[in-house]
Amino acid sequence: MRRSVAYPLAAAAAVAAPVLVAAPASAHGYVSAPPSRQALCATGAVPDCGPIRFEPQSVEGPKGLKSCDGGLGQFAVLADESRDWPAASVGTTVPFRWVFTARHRTSNWEYFVDGTKVATVDGGNRQPDAVVTHDIDLGAFPGKHTVLAVWNIGDTPNAFYSCIDLTIGGGGGGGGSQPAPEPSAPPTTRPTTPAPAPGGGAPAPTGEPAAGGTWKAGVTYKTGDVVTFDGARFRCRQGHTALQGWEPSQFTLALWLPL
């Protein structure tokens, strides 16, 4: 059963009154780029998705499924092929970026194209970084396809599921599933570790950020603002004055949505 906890968005030294943001305590993880179906719903790029809009990280089900919705009725929209999900145009080697809001020990990650397994990335039964990128070779699947990315947890019988619609090779065409061997070289894992906060207290607010600017403590952000932090882009989900320790990678989904 999910429960909610409240994150304060302001400290007395920084703003006049505290603001609370509810975030699922059992939040976990999903593929944010190329945008998975739940990421498209969370950003509003695909409308009328129901509750997955607020819980893109929560598509959790038993290991071994091949479904975009993890077998969860409340997220059934993710398996609805009549939605004509937008397909991102990508090259043949695709960087899949996972964002984790609860970093469970990981058995492995698996990638399937139209049901055919194309890659497995070993998690070493270790806790991953908050943001992890896998470079996956999809060169055997030109054209439009659906990739199912699976995060298999090391200390529970469950996994997390993300479906990503792609036009591989940058063009249209292609067709149904075709068998592909496991890559001859293991996929590259590129962890993205949040930069440490600088020392000292939070500076006084400096006003609104410039569009596309770098996240800074002490700046007042409004809903919809886009910032860059540690090489990744985030959109503000809730207006607040930033404090050290509230970096976008730390408060993903509570305050910031990765793009």
MARDOKOL-781996 format. One record per residue (C-alpha): residue number from 0; chain; x, y, z. Coordinates in nm, 2 decimals. Example, Ala and Ser with C-alpha at 12.3 -4.5 7.8 and 13.67 -1.06 7.14 Angstrom:
<pts>
+-----+-------+--------+--------+--------+
|  nr | kette |      x |      y |      z |
+-----+-------+--------+--------+--------+
|   0 |     A |   1.23 |  -0.45 |   0.78 |
|   1 |     A |   1.37 |  -0.11 |   0.71 |
+-----+-------+--------+--------+--------+
</pts>
This chain:
<pts>
+-----+-------+--------+--------+--------+
|  nr | kette |      x |      y |      z |
+-----+-------+--------+--------+--------+
|   0 |     A |   0.00 |   0.00 |   0.00 |
|   1 |     A |   0.14 |   0.34 |  -0.09 |
|   2 |     A |   0.16 |   0.62 |   0.15 |
|   3 |     A |   0.26 |   0.98 |   0.11 |
|   4 |     A |   0.52 |   1.19 |   0.29 |
|   5 |     A |   0.55 |   1.56 |   0.28 |
|   6 |     A |   0.87 |   1.75 |   0.16 |
|   7 |     A |   0.90 |   2.11 |   0.29 |
|   8 |     A |   0.97 |   2.34 |   0.00 |
|   9 |     A |   1.09 |   2.63 |   0.20 |
|  10 |     A |   1.29 |   2.70 |   0.52 |
|  11 |     A |   1.21 |   2.99 |   0.75 |
|  12 |     A |   1.54 |   3.16 |   0.66 |
|  13 |     A |   1.46 |   3.15 |   0.29 |
|  14 |     A |   1.08 |   3.21 |   0.26 |
|  15 |     A |   0.80 |   3.35 |   0.46 |
|  16 |     A |   0.59 |   3.04 |   0.49 |
|  17 |     A |   0.65 |   2.66 |   0.44 |
|  18 |     A |   0.50 |   2.48 |   0.15 |
|  19 |     A |   0.44 |   2.10 |   0.15 |
|  20 |     A |   0.46 |   1.87 |  -0.15 |
|  21 |     A |   0.32 |   1.52 |  -0.13 |
|  22 |     A |   0.54 |   1.25 |  -0.28 |
|  23 |     A |   0.50 |   0.87 |  -0.28 |
|  24 |     A |   0.72 |   0.72 |  -0.01 |
|  25 |     A |   0.73 |   0.40 |  -0.22 |
|  26 |     A |   0.85 |   0.58 |  -0.54 |
|  27 |     A |   1.10 |   0.38 |  -0.74 |
|  28 |     A |   1.21 |   0.45 |  -1.10 |
|  29 |     A |   1.15 |   0.47 |  -1.48 |
|  30 |     A |   1.31 |   0.56 |  -1.81 |
|  31 |     A |   1.30 |   0.94 |  -1.86 |
|  32 |     A |   1.49 |   0.96 |  -2.19 |
|  33 |     A |   1.42 |   0.88 |  -2.46 |
|  34 |     A |   1.08 |   0.95 |  -2.31 |
|  35 |     A |   0.90 |   0.64 |  -2.20 |
|  36 |     A |   0.52 |   0.63 |  -2.22 |
|  37 |     A |   0.49 |   0.72 |  -1.85 |
|  38 |     A |   0.73 |   1.01 |  -1.91 |
|  39 |     A |   0.52 |   1.14 |  -2.19 |
|  40 |     A |   0.21 |   1.12 |  -1.97 |
|  41 |     A |   0.39 |   1.29 |  -1.68 |
|  42 |     A |   0.50 |   1.59 |  -1.89 |
|  43 |     A |   0.16 |   1.62 |  -2.05 |
|  44 |     A |   0.29 |   1.54 |  -2.40 |
|  45 |     A |   0.03 |   1.27 |  -2.41 |
|  46 |     A |  -0.29 |   1.38 |  -2.24 |
|  47 |     A |  -0.56 |   1.20 |  -2.05 |
|  48 |     A |  -0.34 |   0.93 |  -1.91 |
|  49 |     A |  -0.50 |   0.90 |  -1.56 |
|  50 |     A |  -0.30 |   0.84 |  -1.24 |
|  51 |     A |   0.02 |   0.74 |  -1.42 |
|  52 |     A |   0.07 |   1.12 |  -1.49 |
|  53 |     A |   0.15 |   1.16 |  -1.12 |
|  54 |     A |   0.34 |   0.83 |  -1.06 |
|  55 |     A |   0.55 |   0.76 |  -1.37 |
|  56 |     A |   0.80 |   0.58 |  -1.13 |
|  57 |     A |   0.55 |   0.34 |  -0.99 |
|  58 |     A |   0.50 |   0.08 |  -1.27 |
|  59 |     A |   0.59 |  -0.22 |  -1.05 |
|  60 |     A |   0.49 |  -0.58 |  -1.10 |
|  61 |     A |   0.62 |  -0.93 |  -1.06 |
|  62 |     A |   0.94 |  -1.02 |  -1.25 |
|  63 |     A |   0.91 |  -1.18 |  -1.59 |
|  64 |     A |   0.62 |  -0.98 |  -1.73 |
|  65 |     A |   0.63 |  -0.84 |  -2.08 |
|  66 |     A |   0.38 |  -0.57 |  -2.03 |
|  67 |     A |   0.41 |  -0.19 |  -2.04 |
|  68 |     A |   0.17 |  -0.14 |  -1.75 |
|  69 |     A |   0.33 |  -0.40 |  -1.51 |
|  70 |     A |   0.00 |  -0.58 |  -1.49 |
|  71 |     A |  -0.15 |  -0.28 |  -1.30 |
|  72 |     A |  -0.51 |  -0.19 |  -1.39 |
|  73 |     A |  -0.47 |   0.17 |  -1.29 |
|  74 |     A |  -0.19 |   0.21 |  -1.54 |
|  75 |     A |  -0.35 |   0.01 |  -1.83 |
|  76 |     A |  -0.33 |   0.32 |  -2.05 |
|  77 |     A |   0.04 |   0.24 |  -2.10 |
|  78 |     A |  -0.05 |  -0.09 |  -2.28 |
|  79 |     A |  -0.31 |   0.08 |  -2.50 |
|  80 |     A |  -0.17 |   0.06 |  -2.85 |
|  81 |     A |  -0.46 |   0.26 |  -2.99 |
|  82 |     A |  -0.31 |   0.57 |  -2.83 |
|  83 |     A |  -0.06 |   0.60 |  -3.12 |
|  84 |     A |   0.23 |   0.68 |  -2.89 |
|  85 |     A |   0.48 |   0.93 |  -3.03 |
|  86 |     A |   0.81 |   0.76 |  -3.13 |
|  87 |     A |   1.14 |   0.94 |  -3.07 |
|  88 |     A |   1.38 |   0.94 |  -3.36 |
|  89 |     A |   1.71 |   0.79 |  -3.25 |
|  90 |     A |   2.03 |   0.64 |  -3.38 |
|  91 |     A |   2.13 |   0.28 |  -3.37 |
|  92 |     A |   2.30 |   0.30 |  -3.03 |
|  93 |     A |   2.05 |   0.45 |  -2.79 |
|  94 |     A |   2.13 |   0.59 |  -2.44 |
|  95 |     A |   1.84 |   0.50 |  -2.20 |
|  96 |     A |   1.84 |   0.72 |  -1.89 |
|  97 |     A |   1.68 |   0.57 |  -1.58 |
|  98 |     A |   1.58 |   0.80 |  -1.29 |
|  99 |     A |   1.55 |   0.64 |  -0.95 |
| 100 |     A |   1.36 |   0.79 |  -0.66 |
| 101 |     A |   1.41 |   0.49 |  -0.44 |
| 102 |     A |   1.74 |   0.32 |  -0.53 |
| 103 |     A |   1.68 |  -0.05 |  -0.46 |
| 104 |     A |   1.96 |  -0.31 |  -0.49 |
| 105 |     A |   1.96 |  -0.42 |  -0.85 |
| 106 |     A |   1.98 |  -0.77 |  -1.00 |
| 107 |     A |   1.99 |  -0.64 |  -1.36 |
| 108 |     A |   1.82 |  -0.44 |  -1.63 |
| 109 |     A |   1.68 |  -0.60 |  -1.94 |
| 110 |     A |   1.59 |  -0.46 |  -2.28 |
| 111 |     A |   1.34 |  -0.61 |  -2.52 |
| 112 |     A |   1.25 |  -0.50 |  -2.87 |
| 113 |     A |   0.90 |  -0.61 |  -2.97 |
| 114 |     A |   0.93 |  -0.89 |  -2.72 |
| 115 |     A |   1.28 |  -1.00 |  -2.82 |
| 116 |     A |   1.56 |  -0.96 |  -2.56 |
| 117 |     A |   1.85 |  -0.76 |  -2.70 |
| 118 |     A |   2.05 |  -0.67 |  -2.39 |
| 119 |     A |   2.10 |  -0.74 |  -2.02 |
| 120 |     A |   2.30 |  -0.51 |  -1.79 |
| 121 |     A |   2.43 |  -0.66 |  -1.47 |
| 122 |     A |   2.34 |  -0.46 |  -1.15 |
| 123 |     A |   2.57 |  -0.65 |  -0.93 |
| 124 |     A |   2.31 |  -0.66 |  -0.66 |
| 125 |     A |   2.42 |  -0.31 |  -0.57 |
| 126 |     A |   2.23 |   0.02 |  -0.51 |
| 127 |     A |   2.25 |   0.22 |  -0.83 |
| 128 |     A |   2.31 |   0.59 |  -0.86 |
| 129 |     A |   2.01 |   0.83 |  -0.87 |
| 130 |     A |   2.05 |   0.86 |  -1.25 |
| 131 |     A |   2.20 |   0.58 |  -1.47 |
| 132 |     A |   2.24 |   0.56 |  -1.84 |
| 133 |     A |   2.28 |   0.25 |  -2.05 |
| 134 |     A |   2.40 |   0.26 |  -2.41 |
| 135 |     A |   2.21 |  -0.01 |  -2.59 |
| 136 |     A |   2.28 |  -0.13 |  -2.95 |
| 137 |     A |   1.95 |  -0.15 |  -3.14 |
| 138 |     A |   2.11 |  -0.15 |  -3.49 |
| 139 |     A |   1.94 |  -0.48 |  -3.58 |
| 140 |     A |   1.60 |  -0.32 |  -3.55 |
| 141 |     A |   1.57 |  -0.03 |  -3.79 |
| 142 |     A |   1.24 |   0.15 |  -3.81 |
| 143 |     A |   0.96 |   0.20 |  -3.56 |
| 144 |     A |   0.96 |  -0.03 |  -3.26 |
| 145 |     A |   0.86 |  -0.05 |  -2.90 |
| 146 |     A |   1.14 |  -0.11 |  -2.64 |
| 147 |     A |   1.04 |  -0.26 |  -2.31 |
| 148 |     A |   1.30 |  -0.17 |  -2.04 |
| 149 |     A |   1.29 |  -0.37 |  -1.72 |
| 150 |     A |   1.46 |  -0.30 |  -1.39 |
| 151 |     A |   1.48 |  -0.62 |  -1.19 |
| 152 |     A |   1.51 |  -0.56 |  -0.81 |
| 153 |     A |   1.77 |  -0.76 |  -0.62 |
| 154 |     A |   1.60 |  -0.78 |  -0.28 |
| 155 |     A |   1.23 |  -0.82 |  -0.39 |
| 156 |     A |   1.04 |  -1.05 |  -0.64 |
| 157 |     A |   0.93 |  -0.74 |  -0.83 |
| 158 |     A |   1.05 |  -0.54 |  -1.13 |
| 159 |     A |   0.98 |  -0.20 |  -1.28 |
| 160 |     A |   0.86 |  -0.16 |  -1.64 |
| 161 |     A |   0.90 |   0.12 |  -1.90 |
| 162 |     A |   0.79 |   0.11 |  -2.26 |
| 163 |     A |   0.97 |   0.34 |  -2.50 |
| 164 |     A |   0.85 |   0.40 |  -2.86 |
| 165 |     A |   1.13 |   0.47 |  -3.10 |
| 166 |     A |   1.21 |   0.52 |  -3.47 |
| 167 |     A |   1.55 |   0.35 |  -3.48 |
| 168 |     A |   1.81 |   0.48 |  -3.73 |
| 169 |     A |   1.64 |   0.81 |  -3.76 |
| 170 |     A |   1.39 |   0.72 |  -4.03 |
| 171 |     A |   1.05 |   0.55 |  -4.08 |
| 172 |     A |   0.99 |   0.21 |  -4.23 |
| 173 |     A |   1.09 |  -0.11 |  -4.06 |
| 174 |     A |   0.84 |  -0.36 |  -3.95 |
| 175 |     A |   0.77 |  -0.63 |  -3.70 |
| 176 |     A |   1.00 |  -0.80 |  -3.46 |
| 177 |     A |   1.31 |  -0.98 |  -3.59 |
| 178 |     A |   1.54 |  -1.19 |  -3.38 |
| 179 |     A |   1.87 |  -1.03 |  -3.27 |
| 180 |     A |   2.16 |  -1.18 |  -3.09 |
| 181 |     A |   2.29 |  -1.05 |  -2.76 |
| 182 |     A |   2.54 |  -0.77 |  -2.83 |
| 183 |     A |   2.90 |  -0.89 |  -2.86 |
| 184 |     A |   3.02 |  -0.63 |  -2.62 |
| 185 |     A |   2.83 |  -0.55 |  -2.30 |
| 186 |     A |   2.62 |  -0.24 |  -2.30 |
| 187 |     A |   2.78 |   0.07 |  -2.16 |
| 188 |     A |   2.66 |   0.18 |  -1.82 |
| 189 |     A |   2.71 |   0.55 |  -1.75 |
| 190 |     A |   2.62 |   0.65 |  -1.39 |
| 191 |     A |   2.54 |   1.01 |  -1.34 |
| 192 |     A |   2.63 |   1.11 |  -0.98 |
| 193 |     A |   2.47 |   1.43 |  -0.84 |
| 194 |     A |   2.72 |   1.70 |  -0.79 |
| 195 |     A |   2.79 |   1.77 |  -0.42 |
| 196 |     A |   2.63 |   2.08 |  -0.28 |
| 197 |     A |   2.89 |   2.36 |  -0.21 |
| 198 |     A |   2.95 |   2.45 |   0.15 |
| 199 |     A |   2.79 |   2.73 |   0.35 |
| 200 |     A |   2.43 |   2.83 |   0.40 |
| 201 |     A |   2.17 |   2.90 |   0.13 |
| 202 |     A |   2.21 |   3.24 |  -0.03 |
| 203 |     A |   1.93 |   3.49 |  -0.05 |
| 204 |     A |   1.68 |   3.45 |  -0.33 |
| 205 |     A |   1.80 |   3.61 |  -0.65 |
| 206 |     A |   1.48 |   3.61 |  -0.85 |
| 207 |     A |   1.36 |   3.41 |  -1.15 |
| 208 |     A |   1.61 |   3.20 |  -1.35 |
| 209 |     A |   1.69 |   3.24 |  -1.71 |
| 210 |     A |   1.53 |   2.98 |  -1.93 |
| 211 |     A |   1.76 |   2.68 |  -1.97 |
| 212 |     A |   1.99 |   2.81 |  -1.69 |
| 213 |     A |   2.19 |   2.61 |  -1.44 |
| 214 |     A |   2.01 |   2.52 |  -1.11 |
| 215 |     A |   2.13 |   2.74 |  -0.82 |
| 216 |     A |   2.05 |   2.74 |  -0.46 |
| 217 |     A |   1.88 |   3.06 |  -0.35 |
| 218 |     A |   1.69 |   3.11 |  -0.68 |
| 219 |     A |   1.31 |   3.13 |  -0.68 |
| 220 |     A |   1.17 |   2.88 |  -0.94 |
| 221 |     A |   0.82 |   2.88 |  -1.06 |
| 222 |     A |   0.62 |   2.58 |  -1.21 |
| 223 |     A |   0.74 |   2.51 |  -1.56 |
| 224 |     A |   1.09 |   2.66 |  -1.53 |
| 225 |     A |   1.35 |   2.44 |  -1.70 |
| 226 |     A |   1.70 |   2.41 |  -1.55 |
| 227 |     A |   2.02 |   2.21 |  -1.61 |
| 228 |     A |   2.18 |   2.02 |  -1.33 |
| 229 |     A |   2.48 |   1.78 |  -1.35 |
| 230 |     A |   2.44 |   1.76 |  -1.73 |
| 231 |     A |   2.06 |   1.68 |  -1.72 |
| 232 |     A |   1.76 |   1.90 |  -1.78 |
| 233 |     A |   1.47 |   1.92 |  -1.53 |
| 234 |     A |   1.13 |   2.10 |  -1.53 |
| 235 |     A |   1.00 |   2.25 |  -1.21 |
| 236 |     A |   0.68 |   2.08 |  -1.09 |
| 237 |     A |   0.61 |   2.31 |  -0.79 |
| 238 |     A |   0.72 |   2.67 |  -0.73 |
| 239 |     A |   0.98 |   2.71 |  -0.45 |
| 240 |     A |   1.30 |   2.88 |  -0.35 |
| 241 |     A |   1.59 |   2.64 |  -0.40 |
| 242 |     A |   1.80 |   2.53 |  -0.10 |
| 243 |     A |   2.12 |   2.34 |  -0.09 |
| 244 |     A |   2.04 |   1.97 |  -0.05 |
| 245 |     A |   1.73 |   2.02 |  -0.27 |
| 246 |     A |   1.91 |   1.96 |  -0.60 |
| 247 |     A |   1.69 |   1.84 |  -0.89 |
| 248 |     A |   1.84 |   1.49 |  -0.89 |
| 249 |     A |   1.76 |   1.46 |  -0.51 |
| 250 |     A |   1.40 |   1.58 |  -0.53 |
| 251 |     A |   1.31 |   1.42 |  -0.86 |
| 252 |     A |   0.93 |   1.41 |  -0.90 |
| 253 |     A |   0.87 |   1.59 |  -0.57 |
| 254 |     A |   0.99 |   1.92 |  -0.71 |
| 255 |     A |   1.15 |   1.84 |  -1.05 |
| 256 |     A |   1.07 |   1.63 |  -1.35 |
| 257 |     A |   1.36 |   1.50 |  -1.56 |
| 258 |     A |   1.34 |   1.58 |  -1.94 |
+-----+-------+--------+--------+--------+
</pts>
